[in-house]
Amino acid sequence: MPLFETGGKKDLQTSIGIDAKTRSSIDPCADPQLVEYVNLKLAARGLPINGETSDYPFMELGAALLANLRERNRQADPPLCPADNAINEFLESYLEGGPVDRPTPKWVPSESLVIERHGLARILSLPANGDSFSSDIIESHRVFQGVCHNPQKDRRTTKGVFHVAEGGYAVPADKKEVPKRAFASLLAAALCPPRELMRLPFTSNQEDKAEAFVSLLLRPVVCPGVAGVVEEKSIEVRFFAPGNLVANLDFVESIFGNAGDPFLPENDARLDVAHWSGHTGCVILAPHLIRLTKKELGLPHITAATDRQRHDGMCWEREDELYNEGGAFKATCRDHRGIIVTLIADNYFGYCKKEVKTQLSYAA
């Protein structure tokens, strides 16, 4: 069976990891082809692979081709897929009034490692030559059924969690309103995580470790199809995570399915208007944001704050006050244009699932 099906509707194996004949789940980690494919993806990006090139005959054969691809990528500006381009243009417009020192030329990660089929995230979430991975925010273990991920926090309160950027729809009183400049500063920081967060578990047991953002395309259904009445419609959601948090992508794709490579025309929602609701979502995981202070995000001193800012805690008295008191949060910006961007300052799996459901509600 080929690794990928191209064109038409996604097959069960590449979208949700189910064998179409037996209707049973497939363990991607048991497929040596997929493990070598992950190494090919890393090599094409110029990242360290697991082991040596000589361990993989196909990689040795394609060494010149990979070198050519790396050089072409080096000489060109990293392109954005259609969904990412729409998100970036929206953020350029939305944040125009909140200038910050931008660490990257784009408002989305432009060189992420794309997870274009179900199972790749699971392979990347464990060392290729080991059965366990541990960091200060997650533990993952290879088990008989597949994998067991244990985030540091498996239960969260919702108090003070939901933050919404000003400038779009009116912010409800039970949510915290984030000044546009502060949201832009949060987003800028989200795009520059610390190196330890960028390290992929796949190469964590070796000296030369790969560091990258990983990304995923989802197409969750917002309107089921009814024969002769209405076509099935879905939204598109782009998920980004620093490499250390690739287990979160394994989790969400196992619920909502993998929608394939976002760069390919057959996966471009804009070319499938009959089945696209017209809404685009973006989620960026950034647990390091809880270490930022209110002052460095550009929030005002309490003496210069509005009543709403004082009520929501969007101001400071002491220079060392942490944003949201150092607790986990989700910060969202959205308006009438049908694009919603959310930063999640945590790696709690439940927030990822609930955010997709929130974006489905936004589309509905």
Contacts in CASP RR format, 6 or more apart in sequence:
PFRMAT RR
TARGET T0000
AUTHOR 0000-0000-0000
METHOD contacts of the structure
MODEL  1
MPLFETGGKKDLQTSIGIDAKTRSSIDPCADPQLVEYVNLKLAARGLPIN
GETSDYPFMELGAALLANLRERNRQADPPLCPADNAINEFLESYLEGGPV
DRPTPKWVPSESLVIERHGLARILSLPANGDSFSSDIIESHRVFQGVCHN
PQKDRRTTKGVFHVAEGGYAVPADKKEVPKRAFASLLAAALCPPRELMRL
PFTSNQEDKAEAFVSLLLRPVVCPGVAGVVEEKSIEVRFFAPGNLVANLD
FVESIFGNAGDPFLPENDARLDVAHWSGHTGCVILAPHLIRLTKKELGLP
HITAATDRQRHDGMCWEREDELYNEGGAFKATCRDHRGIIVTLIADNYFG
YCKKEVKTQLSYAA
1 13 0 8 1.000
3 33 0 8 1.000
3 34 0 8 1.000
3 37 0 8 1.000
3 117 0 8 1.000
4 14 0 8 1.000
4 116 0 8 1.000
4 117 0 8 1.000
5 11 0 8 1.000
5 14 0 8 1.000
6 264 0 8 1.000
6 266 0 8 1.000
7 266 0 8 1.000
8 266 0 8 1.000
10 258 0 8 1.000
10 259 0 8 1.000
10 260 0 8 1.000
11 20 0 8 1.000
12 18 0 8 1.000
12 19 0 8 1.000
12 20 0 8 1.000
13 19 0 8 1.000
13 20 0 8 1.000
13 26 0 8 1.000
13 118 0 8 1.000
14 117 0 8 1.000
14 118 0 8 1.000
14 258 0 8 1.000
14 260 0 8 1.000
15 117 0 8 1.000
15 118 0 8 1.000
15 257 0 8 1.000
15 258 0 8 1.000
15 259 0 8 1.000
15 260 0 8 1.000
16 118 0 8 1.000
16 253 0 8 1.000
16 254 0 8 1.000
16 257 0 8 1.000
16 258 0 8 1.000
17 25 0 8 1.000
17 26 0 8 1.000
17 28 0 8 1.000
17 118 0 8 1.000
17 119 0 8 1.000
18 24 0 8 1.000
18 25 0 8 1.000
18 26 0 8 1.000
19 25 0 8 1.000
19 26 0 8 1.000
27 146 0 8 1.000
28 34 0 8 1.000
28 118 0 8 1.000
28 119 0 8 1.000
28 120 0 8 1.000
28 122 0 8 1.000
28 123 0 8 1.000
29 35 0 8 1.000
29 122 0 8 1.000
29 123 0 8 1.000
29 126 0 8 1.000
29 142 0 8 1.000
29 146 0 8 1.000
29 147 0 8 1.000
34 119 0 8 1.000
34 120 0 8 1.000
34 123 0 8 1.000
35 50 0 8 1.000
35 123 0 8 1.000
35 128 0 8 1.000
36 56 0 8 1.000
36 58 0 8 1.000
36 59 0 8 1.000
37 120 0 8 1.000
38 50 0 8 1.000
38 120 0 8 1.000
38 123 0 8 1.000
38 124 0 8 1.000
38 128 0 8 1.000
38 202 0 8 1.000
39 49 0 8 1.000
39 50 0 8 1.000
39 56 0 8 1.000
39 59 0 8 1.000
40 58 0 8 1.000
40 59 0 8 1.000
40 66 0 8 1.000
41 113 0 8 1.000
41 120 0 8 1.000
42 48 0 8 1.000
42 49 0 8 1.000
42 50 0 8 1.000
42 113 0 8 1.000
42 202 0 8 1.000
42 203 0 8 1.000
42 210 0 8 1.000
43 49 0 8 1.000
43 53 0 8 1.000
43 59 0 8 1.000
43 66 0 8 1.000
44 66 0 8 1.000
44 69 0 8 1.000
44 70 0 8 1.000
44 73 0 8 1.000
45 70 0 8 1.000
45 73 0 8 1.000
45 111 0 8 1.000
45 113 0 8 1.000
45 212 0 8 1.000
46 70 0 8 1.000
47 113 0 8 1.000
47 210 0 8 1.000
47 211 0 8 1.000
47 212 0 8 1.000
48 203 0 8 1.000
48 206 0 8 1.000
48 208 0 8 1.000
48 209 0 8 1.000
48 210 0 8 1.000
49 56 0 8 1.000
49 59 0 8 1.000
49 203 0 8 1.000
49 210 0 8 1.000
50 128 0 8 1.000
50 129 0 8 1.000
50 202 0 8 1.000
50 203 0 8 1.000
50 206 0 8 1.000
51 128 0 8 1.000
51 129 0 8 1.000
51 206 0 8 1.000
53 59 0 8 1.000
53 60 0 8 1.000
53 63 0 8 1.000
54 60 0 8 1.000
59 66 0 8 1.000
77 105 0 8 1.000
78 110 0 8 1.000
78 111 0 8 1.000
79 110 0 8 1.000
79 263 0 8 1.000
80 88 0 8 1.000
80 106 0 8 1.000
80 108 0 8 1.000
80 110 0 8 1.000
81 262 0 8 1.000
81 263 0 8 1.000
81 268 0 8 1.000
82 262 0 8 1.000
82 268 0 8 1.000
82 269 0 8 1.000
82 270 0 8 1.000
83 217 0 8 1.000
83 236 0 8 1.000
83 238 0 8 1.000
83 262 0 8 1.000
83 268 0 8 1.000
83 269 0 8 1.000
83 280 0 8 1.000
84 106 0 8 1.000
84 108 0 8 1.000
84 110 0 8 1.000
84 238 0 8 1.000
84 262 0 8 1.000
86 270 0 8 1.000
86 280 0 8 1.000
86 339 0 8 1.000
87 107 0 8 1.000
87 108 0 8 1.000
87 238 0 8 1.000
87 280 0 8 1.000
87 281 0 8 1.000
87 282 0 8 1.000
87 339 0 8 1.000
87 341 0 8 1.000
88 106 0 8 1.000
88 107 0 8 1.000
88 108 0 8 1.000
90 280 0 8 1.000
90 337 0 8 1.000
90 339 0 8 1.000
90 341 0 8 1.000
91 107 0 8 1.000
91 108 0 8 1.000
91 187 0 8 1.000
91 333 0 8 1.000
91 341 0 8 1.000
92 107 0 8 1.000
94 165 0 8 1.000
94 167 0 8 1.000
94 168 0 8 1.000
94 180 0 8 1.000
94 333 0 8 1.000
94 335 0 8 1.000
95 107 0 8 1.000
95 180 0 8 1.000
95 183 0 8 1.000
95 184 0 8 1.000
95 187 0 8 1.000
95 333 0 8 1.000
97 180 0 8 1.000
97 181 0 8 1.000
98 180 0 8 1.000
98 181 0 8 1.000
98 184 0 8 1.000
99 181 0 8 1.000
99 184 0 8 1.000
100 181 0 8 1.000
100 184 0 8 1.000
100 185 0 8 1.000
100 188 0 8 1.000
101 188 0 8 1.000
102 188 0 8 1.000
103 188 0 8 1.000
103 191 0 8 1.000
103 192 0 8 1.000
104 110 0 8 1.000
104 188 0 8 1.000
104 191 0 8 1.000
104 192 0 8 1.000
107 187 0 8 1.000
107 191 0 8 1.000
108 191 0 8 1.000
108 238 0 8 1.000
108 240 0 8 1.000
108 282 0 8 1.000
108 284 0 8 1.000
109 191 0 8 1.000
109 213 0 8 1.000
109 215 0 8 1.000
109 240 0 8 1.000
109 284 0 8 1.000
111 212 0 8 1.000
111 213 0 8 1.000
112 212 0 8 1.000
112 213 0 8 1.000
112 214 0 8 1.000
112 215 0 8 1.000
112 240 0 8 1.000
113 124 0 8 1.000
113 200 0 8 1.000
113 212 0 8 1.000
113 213 0 8 1.000
113 214 0 8 1.000
113 215 0 8 1.000
113 243 0 8 1.000
114 214 0 8 1.000
114 215 0 8 1.000
114 216 0 8 1.000
114 217 0 8 1.000
114 261 0 8 1.000
114 262 0 8 1.000
114 263 0 8 1.000
115 121 0 8 1.000
115 124 0 8 1.000
115 214 0 8 1.000
115 215 0 8 1.000
115 216 0 8 1.000
115 246 0 8 1.000
115 249 0 8 1.000
115 253 0 8 1.000
115 258 0 8 1.000
116 217 0 8 1.000
116 258 0 8 1.000
116 260 0 8 1.000
116 261 0 8 1.000
116 262 0 8 1.000
117 258 0 8 1.000
117 260 0 8 1.000
118 253 0 8 1.000
118 254 0 8 1.000
118 257 0 8 1.000
118 258 0 8 1.000
119 250 0 8 1.000
119 253 0 8 1.000
119 258 0 8 1.000
121 214 0 8 1.000
121 216 0 8 1.000
121 246 0 8 1.000
121 247 0 8 1.000
121 249 0 8 1.000
121 250 0 8 1.000
121 253 0 8 1.000
122 146 0 8 1.000
122 147 0 8 1.000
122 250 0 8 1.000
123 202 0 8 1.000
124 200 0 8 1.000
124 201 0 8 1.000
124 202 0 8 1.000
124 214 0 8 1.000
124 243 0 8 1.000
124 246 0 8 1.000
125 133 0 8 1.000
125 140 0 8 1.000
125 147 0 8 1.000
125 149 0 8 1.000
125 201 0 8 1.000
125 202 0 8 1.000
125 246 0 8 1.000
125 247 0 8 1.000
125 250 0 8 1.000
126 132 0 8 1.000
126 133 0 8 1.000
126 140 0 8 1.000
126 142 0 8 1.000
126 147 0 8 1.000
126 201 0 8 1.000
126 202 0 8 1.000
127 133 0 8 1.000
127 201 0 8 1.000
127 202 0 8 1.000
127 203 0 8 1.000
127 204 0 8 1.000
127 205 0 8 1.000
128 202 0 8 1.000
128 203 0 8 1.000
128 205 0 8 1.000
129 205 0 8 1.000
129 206 0 8 1.000
130 142 0 8 1.000
130 205 0 8 1.000
131 141 0 8 1.000
131 142 0 8 1.000
132 139 0 8 1.000
132 140 0 8 1.000
132 141 0 8 1.000
132 142 0 8 1.000
133 139 0 8 1.000
133 140 0 8 1.000
133 141 0 8 1.000
133 201 0 8 1.000
133 204 0 8 1.000
134 140 0 8 1.000
135 196 0 8 1.000
135 244 0 8 1.000
136 152 0 8 1.000
137 151 0 8 1.000
137 152 0 8 1.000
137 244 0 8 1.000
137 245 0 8 1.000
137 287 0 8 1.000
137 347 0 8 1.000
138 149 0 8 1.000
138 150 0 8 1.000
138 151 0 8 1.000
138 152 0 8 1.000
138 244 0 8 1.000
138 245 0 8 1.000
138 247 0 8 1.000
138 347 0 8 1.000
139 149 0 8 1.000
139 150 0 8 1.000
140 147 0 8 1.000
140 148 0 8 1.000
140 149 0 8 1.000
140 150 0 8 1.000
140 201 0 8 1.000
140 247 0 8 1.000
141 147 0 8 1.000
141 148 0 8 1.000
141 150 0 8 1.000
147 247 0 8 1.000
147 250 0 8 1.000
149 247 0 8 1.000
149 250 0 8 1.000
149 251 0 8 1.000
149 349 0 8 1.000
151 247 0 8 1.000
151 347 0 8 1.000
151 348 0 8 1.000
151 349 0 8 1.000
152 347 0 8 1.000
153 328 0 8 1.000
153 346 0 8 1.000
153 347 0 8 1.000
153 348 0 8 1.000
154 348 0 8 1.000
154 349 0 8 1.000
156 328 0 8 1.000
156 346 0 8 1.000
156 348 0 8 1.000
156 350 0 8 1.000
156 351 0 8 1.000
160 176 0 8 1.000
160 324 0 8 1.000
160 329 0 8 1.000
161 328 0 8 1.000
161 329 0 8 1.000
161 330 0 8 1.000
162 174 0 8 1.000
162 175 0 8 1.000
162 176 0 8 1.000
162 329 0 8 1.000
162 330 0 8 1.000
162 332 0 8 1.000
163 175 0 8 1.000
163 176 0 8 1.000
163 177 0 8 1.000
163 178 0 8 1.000
163 324 0 8 1.000
163 329 0 8 1.000
163 330 0 8 1.000
163 331 0 8 1.000
163 332 0 8 1.000
164 171 0 8 1.000
164 172 0 8 1.000
164 175 0 8 1.000
164 176 0 8 1.000
164 177 0 8 1.000
164 178 0 8 1.000
164 331 0 8 1.000
164 332 0 8 1.000
164 333 0 8 1.000
164 334 0 8 1.000
165 177 0 8 1.000
165 178 0 8 1.000
165 179 0 8 1.000
165 180 0 8 1.000
165 183 0 8 1.000
165 331 0 8 1.000
165 332 0 8 1.000
165 333 0 8 1.000
166 177 0 8 1.000
166 178 0 8 1.000
166 179 0 8 1.000
166 180 0 8 1.000
167 180 0 8 1.000
167 333 0 8 1.000
167 335 0 8 1.000
168 333 0 8 1.000
168 334 0 8 1.000
168 335 0 8 1.000
168 336 0 8 1.000
169 334 0 8 1.000
169 335 0 8 1.000
169 336 0 8 1.000
171 177 0 8 1.000
176 312 0 8 1.000
176 313 0 8 1.000
176 314 0 8 1.000
176 324 0 8 1.000
177 308 0 8 1.000
177 309 0 8 1.000
177 312 0 8 1.000
177 314 0 8 1.000
178 186 0 8 1.000
178 314 0 8 1.000
178 331 0 8 1.000
179 298 0 8 1.000
179 299 0 8 1.000
179 300 0 8 1.000
179 309 0 8 1.000
179 314 0 8 1.000
181 297 0 8 1.000
181 298 0 8 1.000
182 297 0 8 1.000
182 298 0 8 1.000
182 299 0 8 1.000
182 314 0 8 1.000
182 323 0 8 1.000
183 331 0 8 1.000
183 333 0 8 1.000
185 292 0 8 1.000
185 296 0 8 1.000
185 297 0 8 1.000
185 298 0 8 1.000
186 286 0 8 1.000
186 289 0 8 1.000
186 292 0 8 1.000
186 297 0 8 1.000
186 323 0 8 1.000
186 331 0 8 1.000
186 343 0 8 1.000
187 284 0 8 1.000
187 341 0 8 1.000
187 343 0 8 1.000
189 286 0 8 1.000
189 288 0 8 1.000
189 289 0 8 1.000
189 292 0 8 1.000
190 284 0 8 1.000
190 286 0 8 1.000
190 289 0 8 1.000
190 343 0 8 1.000
191 284 0 8 1.000
193 242 0 8 1.000
193 286 0 8 1.000
193 288 0 8 1.000
194 288 0 8 1.000
195 211 0 8 1.000
196 244 0 8 1.000
197 242 0 8 1.000
197 243 0 8 1.000
197 244 0 8 1.000
197 245 0 8 1.000
197 287 0 8 1.000
197 288 0 8 1.000
198 211 0 8 1.000
198 212 0 8 1.000
198 213 0 8 1.000
198 242 0 8 1.000
198 243 0 8 1.000
198 244 0 8 1.000
199 209 0 8 1.000
199 210 0 8 1.000
199 211 0 8 1.000
199 243 0 8 1.000
199 244 0 8 1.000
200 209 0 8 1.000
200 210 0 8 1.000
200 211 0 8 1.000
200 212 0 8 1.000
200 214 0 8 1.000
200 243 0 8 1.000
200 244 0 8 1.000
200 246 0 8 1.000
201 243 0 8 1.000
201 244 0 8 1.000
201 246 0 8 1.000
201 247 0 8 1.000
202 210 0 8 1.000
203 209 0 8 1.000
203 210 0 8 1.000
211 243 0 8 1.000
212 243 0 8 1.000
213 240 0 8 1.000
213 241 0 8 1.000
213 242 0 8 1.000
213 243 0 8 1.000
214 240 0 8 1.000
214 241 0 8 1.000
214 242 0 8 1.000
214 243 0 8 1.000
214 246 0 8 1.000
214 249 0 8 1.000
215 238 0 8 1.000
215 239 0 8 1.000
215 240 0 8 1.000
215 241 0 8 1.000
215 249 0 8 1.000
215 262 0 8 1.000
216 238 0 8 1.000
216 239 0 8 1.000
216 249 0 8 1.000
216 252 0 8 1.000
216 253 0 8 1.000
216 258 0 8 1.000
217 236 0 8 1.000
217 237 0 8 1.000
217 238 0 8 1.000
217 239 0 8 1.000
217 258 0 8 1.000
217 259 0 8 1.000
217 260 0 8 1.000
217 261 0 8 1.000
217 262 0 8 1.000
217 267 0 8 1.000
218 236 0 8 1.000
218 237 0 8 1.000
218 238 0 8 1.000
218 239 0 8 1.000
218 252 0 8 1.000
218 253 0 8 1.000
218 256 0 8 1.000
218 257 0 8 1.000
218 258 0 8 1.000
218 259 0 8 1.000
218 356 0 8 1.000
219 234 0 8 1.000
219 235 0 8 1.000
219 236 0 8 1.000
219 237 0 8 1.000
219 256 0 8 1.000
219 259 0 8 1.000
219 269 0 8 1.000
220 234 0 8 1.000
220 235 0 8 1.000
220 237 0 8 1.000
220 256 0 8 1.000
220 356 0 8 1.000
220 360 0 8 1.000
221 232 0 8 1.000
221 233 0 8 1.000
221 234 0 8 1.000
222 233 0 8 1.000
222 234 0 8 1.000
222 235 0 8 1.000
222 277 0 8 1.000
222 279 0 8 1.000
222 360 0 8 1.000
222 363 0 8 1.000
222 364 0 8 1.000
223 230 0 8 1.000
223 232 0 8 1.000
223 233 0 8 1.000
223 234 0 8 1.000
223 277 0 8 1.000
223 364 0 8 1.000
224 232 0 8 1.000
225 231 0 8 1.000
225 232 0 8 1.000
225 233 0 8 1.000
231 274 0 8 1.000
231 275 0 8 1.000
232 275 0 8 1.000
233 275 0 8 1.000
233 276 0 8 1.000
233 277 0 8 1.000
234 269 0 8 1.000
234 275 0 8 1.000
234 276 0 8 1.000
234 277 0 8 1.000
235 276 0 8 1.000
235 277 0 8 1.000
235 278 0 8 1.000
235 279 0 8 1.000
235 280 0 8 1.000
235 281 0 8 1.000
235 359 0 8 1.000
235 360 0 8 1.000
235 363 0 8 1.000
236 259 0 8 1.000
236 269 0 8 1.000
236 276 0 8 1.000
236 279 0 8 1.000
236 280 0 8 1.000
236 281 0 8 1.000
237 256 0 8 1.000
237 280 0 8 1.000
237 281 0 8 1.000
237 282 0 8 1.000
237 283 0 8 1.000
237 356 0 8 1.000
237 359 0 8 1.000
238 262 0 8 1.000
238 280 0 8 1.000
238 281 0 8 1.000
238 282 0 8 1.000
238 283 0 8 1.000
239 248 0 8 1.000
239 249 0 8 1.000
239 252 0 8 1.000
239 283 0 8 1.000
239 285 0 8 1.000
239 352 0 8 1.000
240 282 0 8 1.000
240 283 0 8 1.000
240 284 0 8 1.000
240 285 0 8 1.000
241 248 0 8 1.000
241 249 0 8 1.000
241 284 0 8 1.000
241 285 0 8 1.000
242 285 0 8 1.000
242 286 0 8 1.000
245 285 0 8 1.000
245 287 0 8 1.000
245 347 0 8 1.000
248 285 0 8 1.000
248 347 0 8 1.000
248 349 0 8 1.000
248 352 0 8 1.000
251 349 0 8 1.000
251 352 0 8 1.000
251 353 0 8 1.000
252 352 0 8 1.000
252 353 0 8 1.000
252 356 0 8 1.000
255 353 0 8 1.000
255 356 0 8 1.000
256 356 0 8 1.000
259 267 0 8 1.000
260 267 0 8 1.000
261 267 0 8 1.000
262 268 0 8 1.000
265 271 0 8 1.000
269 276 0 8 1.000
269 278 0 8 1.000
269 280 0 8 1.000
270 276 0 8 1.000
277 363 0 8 1.000
278 338 0 8 1.000
278 363 0 8 1.000
279 338 0 8 1.000
279 339 0 8 1.000
279 340 0 8 1.000
279 359 0 8 1.000
279 362 0 8 1.000
279 363 0 8 1.000
280 338 0 8 1.000
280 339 0 8 1.000
280 340 0 8 1.000
281 339 0 8 1.000
281 340 0 8 1.000
281 341 0 8 1.000
281 342 0 8 1.000
281 359 0 8 1.000
282 339 0 8 1.000
282 340 0 8 1.000
282 341 0 8 1.000
282 342 0 8 1.000
283 341 0 8 1.000
283 342 0 8 1.000
283 344 0 8 1.000
283 352 0 8 1.000
283 355 0 8 1.000
283 356 0 8 1.000
284 341 0 8 1.000
284 342 0 8 1.000
284 343 0 8 1.000
284 344 0 8 1.000
285 344 0 8 1.000
285 346 0 8 1.000
285 347 0 8 1.000
285 352 0 8 1.000
286 343 0 8 1.000
286 344 0 8 1.000
286 345 0 8 1.000
287 328 0 8 1.000
287 344 0 8 1.000
287 345 0 8 1.000
287 346 0 8 1.000
287 347 0 8 1.000
288 345 0 8 1.000
289 323 0 8 1.000
289 329 0 8 1.000
289 343 0 8 1.000
289 345 0 8 1.000
290 322 0 8 1.000
290 323 0 8 1.000
290 324 0 8 1.000
290 326 0 8 1.000
290 327 0 8 1.000
290 328 0 8 1.000
290 329 0 8 1.000
290 345 0 8 1.000
290 346 0 8 1.000
291 322 0 8 1.000
291 326 0 8 1.000
292 322 0 8 1.000
292 323 0 8 1.000
293 316 0 8 1.000
293 319 0 8 1.000
293 320 0 8 1.000
293 321 0 8 1.000
293 322 0 8 1.000
293 323 0 8 1.000
294 313 0 8 1.000
294 314 0 8 1.000
294 315 0 8 1.000
294 316 0 8 1.000
294 321 0 8 1.000
294 322 0 8 1.000
294 323 0 8 1.000
295 316 0 8 1.000
295 319 0 8 1.000
295 321 0 8 1.000
297 323 0 8 1.000
299 305 0 8 1.000
299 309 0 8 1.000
299 314 0 8 1.000
299 315 0 8 1.000
299 316 0 8 1.000
299 323 0 8 1.000
300 309 0 8 1.000
300 314 0 8 1.000
300 315 0 8 1.000
300 316 0 8 1.000
301 315 0 8 1.000
301 316 0 8 1.000
301 317 0 8 1.000
302 310 0 8 1.000
302 315 0 8 1.000
302 316 0 8 1.000
302 317 0 8 1.000
304 315 0 8 1.000
305 314 0 8 1.000
305 315 0 8 1.000
308 314 0 8 1.000
309 315 0 8 1.000
323 329 0 8 1.000
324 345 0 8 1.000
327 345 0 8 1.000
328 345 0 8 1.000
328 346 0 8 1.000
328 348 0 8 1.000
328 351 0 8 1.000
329 345 0 8 1.000
329 346 0 8 1.000
330 342 0 8 1.000
330 343 0 8 1.000
330 344 0 8 1.000
330 345 0 8 1.000
330 351 0 8 1.000
330 355 0 8 1.000
331 342 0 8 1.000
331 343 0 8 1.000
331 345 0 8 1.000
332 340 0 8 1.000
332 341 0 8 1.000
332 342 0 8 1.000
332 343 0 8 1.000
333 340 0 8 1.000
333 341 0 8 1.000
334 340 0 8 1.000
334 341 0 8 1.000
334 362 0 8 1.000
338 362 0 8 1.000
338 363 0 8 1.000
340 359 0 8 1.000
340 362 0 8 1.000
342 355 0 8 1.000
342 358 0 8 1.000
342 359 0 8 1.000
344 351 0 8 1.000
344 352 0 8 1.000
344 355 0 8 1.000
END
